[in-house]
Amino acid sequence: MTRTILVTGATGNVGRHVVTGLLAAGVTVRALVRNPALAGLPVGVELVAGDLTDPASVAAASTGTDGTFLLWPFYPPDGAEKVVEQLTGHVVYLSASAVRDDQSAEQNGVWGTIEQLVRKAGLDWTFLRAGGFAANTLEWSEQTLRGDEVHLPYTEAGRSLIHERDIAEVAVRALLDRRVGETLTLTGPETLTQREQIRIIGEVIDRPLRVVEVSPEVARAHLVAQLGEEFAAEAMPYWASLVENPEGVETTVENVLGRPALTYREWVEDHADAFRPLTTTEVAERYVEAFRGGAMESAMTLLSPEMERIAPIEFGGDPTPLKGLNAIFENSVRLLDGHVIEKVDVQGPFLAGNQFAVRFIFGAGDLDLSDPGTTSKMSLYTVTNSRIVREEVFYFTLPDHPAP
């Protein structure tokens, strides 16, 4: 009998690899996503529209499942108890190596709280206490795209960063082998200071990078603006402690998978384009290729977080631009409400200086697959520092319900 596993965070760095690993093993995969049309997940994945913070959404997605890969990416863990109570079967929760069994759940932060809630719910569980994610160093890419300096605090802090593929493969093995009641601490195969990590990035992209240490006060203000006060309050003291007490190395990945954990250099080689300046032509070609292949995650990496989108017809003629990816994605959800995209024809790119244009023809219908129709538009993109910073949309065929 085929098992059905619910994957939360399925469109993220780890979740996408969990999805592909489970599919390869012949498992039925169900993914809880905010917008199925933008998920870009492989054919065969059961997509359930919903929000991880909404217990009703999680209950609907969990019905009939044998287990869950659980992420809780929110600070603080408010509302998590009602959500966890909706899960069924074996839960593999992606926790953090900072959790210690000799501390209370509150002392262990959001990760310890979620672990406690999973236990309290009476579920079978496996906790993956992962160390630092190599993917978190992508935050330096905006600096390497602009120049040869990387500014950061605690340059001598040592971390044993882990590749997201390793986390995902261990999660898949835990689900398939039902490693119930196990706590697995996951790290990379070596401890590197942040200075050493940046040196490796420079070597891979063939461009020496210079490290500039900034004060904890400046770094903390930046972190609060990005991720909030609570995250900064937990993260800053921990990073400071890693200067004198660097993270250690565990062999769990090798023990579970039967191969060495992937190195940080291997991770950088997999993500080199994120740190290497791209021409407008390269950005345009990769963006179009990603759309044609349904690789929405790859397309999203080419967008600036501060991107602007101008589409007056979608707002009753209002030319005010949407600012920021969150606002742009929320508008996409609104436009697609009650509809599903069945196919996309992409024409272009048509290049001119630091801009390129793409024509999209979307084949869409109602969620019950009735009332099929098409929407045709031309988008003009502006590229700055290897990222798309502006989109201007011109419709040939209007969407069904452009105005809010």
Rosetta blueprint (number, residue, H / E / L):
1 M L
2 T L
3 R L
4 T E
5 I E
6 L E
7 V E
8 T L
9 G L
10 A L
11 T L
12 G L
13 N H
14 V H
15 G H
16 R H
17 H H
18 V H
19 V H
20 T H
21 G H
22 L H
23 L H
24 A H
25 A L
26 G L
27 V L
28 T E
29 V E
30 R E
31 A E
32 L E
33 V E
34 R L
35 N L
36 P H
37 A H
38 L H
39 A L
40 G L
41 L L
42 P L
43 V L
44 G L
45 V L
46 E E
47 L E
48 V E
49 A E
50 G L
51 D L
52 L L
53 T L
54 D L
55 P H
56 A H
57 S H
58 V H
59 A H
60 A H
61 A H
62 S H
63 T L
64 G L
65 T L
66 D L
67 G E
68 T E
69 F E
70 L E
71 L L
72 W L
73 P L
74 F L
75 Y L
76 P L
77 P L
78 D L
79 G L
80 A H
81 E H
82 K H
83 V H
84 V H
85 E L
86 Q L
87 L L
88 T L
89 G L
90 H E
91 V E
92 V E
93 Y E
94 L E
95 S E
96 A E
97 S L
98 A L
99 V L
100 R L
101 D L
102 D L
103 Q L
104 S L
105 A L
106 E L
107 Q L
108 N L
109 G H
110 V H
111 W H
112 G H
113 T H
114 I H
115 E H
116 Q H
117 L H
118 V H
119 R H
120 K H
121 A L
122 G L
123 L L
124 D E
125 W E
126 T E
127 F E
128 L E
129 R E
130 A E
131 G L
132 G L
133 F E
134 A H
135 A H
136 N H
137 T H
138 L H
139 E H
140 W H
141 S H
142 E H
143 Q H
144 T H
145 L H
146 R H
147 G L
148 D L
149 E E
150 V E
151 H E
152 L E
153 P L
154 Y L
155 T L
156 E L
157 A L
158 G E
159 R E
160 S L
161 L L
162 I E
163 H L
164 E H
165 R H
166 D H
167 I H
168 A H
169 E H
170 V H
171 A H
172 V H
173 R H
174 A H
175 L H
176 L H
177 D H
178 R L
179 R L
180 V L
181 G L
182 E E
183 T E
184 L E
185 T E
186 L E
187 T L
188 G L
189 P L
190 E L
191 T L
192 L E
193 T E
194 Q H
195 R H
196 E H
197 Q H
198 I H
199 R H
200 I H
201 I H
202 G H
203 E H
204 V H
205 I L
206 D L
207 R L
208 P L
209 L L
210 R E
211 V E
212 V E
213 E E
214 V L
215 S L
216 P H
217 E H
218 V H
219 A H
220 R H
221 A H
222 H H
223 L H
224 V H
225 A H
226 Q H
227 L H
228 G L
229 E H
230 E H
231 F H
232 A H
233 A H
234 E H
235 A H
236 M H
237 P H
238 Y H
239 W H
240 A H
241 S H
242 L H
243 V H
244 E H
245 N L
246 P L
247 E L
248 G L
249 V L
250 E L
251 T L
252 T H
253 V H
254 E H
255 N H
256 V H
257 L H
258 G L
259 R L
260 P L
261 A L
262 L L
263 T L
264 Y H
265 R H
266 E H
267 W H
268 V H
269 E H
270 D H
271 H L
272 A H
273 D H
274 A H
275 F H
276 R L
277 P L
278 L L
279 T L
280 T H
281 T H
282 E H
283 V H
284 A H
285 E H
286 R H
287 Y H
288 V H
289 E H
290 A H
291 F H
292 R H
293 G L
294 G L
295 A L
296 M H
297 E H
298 S H
299 A H
300 M H
301 T L
302 L L
303 L E
304 S E
305 P E
306 E E
307 M E
308 E E
309 R E
310 I E
311 A L
312 P H
313 I H
314 E H
315 F H
316 G L
317 G L
318 D L
319 P L
320 T L
321 P L
322 L E
323 K E
324 G L
325 L H
326 N H
327 A H
328 I H
329 F H
330 E H
331 N H
332 S H
333 V H
334 R H
335 L H
336 L L
337 D L
338 G L
339 H E
340 V E
341 I E
342 E E
343 K E
344 V E
345 D E
346 V E
347 Q E
348 G E
349 P E
350 F E
351 L E
352 A E
353 G L
354 N L
355 Q E
356 F E
357 A E
358 V E
359 R E
360 F E
361 I E
362 F E
363 G E
364 A E
365 G E
366 D E
367 L L
368 D L
369 L L
370 S L
371 D L
372 P L
373 G E
374 T E
375 T E
376 S E
377 K E
378 M E
379 S E
380 L E
381 Y E
382 T E
383 V E
384 T E
385 N L
386 S L
387 R E
388 I E
389 V E
390 R E
391 E E
392 E E
393 V E
394 F E
395 Y E
396 F E
397 T E
398 L L
399 P L
400 D L
401 H L
402 P L
403 A L
404 P L
